[in-house]
């Protein structure tokens, strides 16, 4: 930004200071802030749902691993029993 423009706006008083703050993004309209807050809330809900799905996937994978280990153990025991003493 041009320093001359900043000096003109700041010398204009309160309105000039407001304009400078608005241009730099330090002041935002209320509806923008409300939109950001609602978007953040939606993203937090989506993140929580994603975490729940991930936790469910981990539990399912663990259960599948246990079932496969049991099947393998059963086959191993069955093979040894079939071979005899």
C-alpha positions, 0 to 999 in steps of 0.5 A: 500500500502507498504510504501517502494513502495511509497518511491521508487516511489516518489524518482523516480521523476516526473514519480514516483509521477505520478504513486502514484497519478494514483494508488490512483485515483487522476489522470485518463485518459481523456477517463474515464472522458469523459465517466463519463461526458456522463454517468452523462448527460444521468442520468440527462436526465433520472431523468428529464424524471422521474420527468415529469412522476411523475408530470403527475401522480400526476396531473392524480390522482388529476383529478381522485379524483375530478371526483370521488368527483363530482360523489359522490356529484351528487349521494348525491344530486340525493338521496336527490332529490328523497326523496323529501322535 
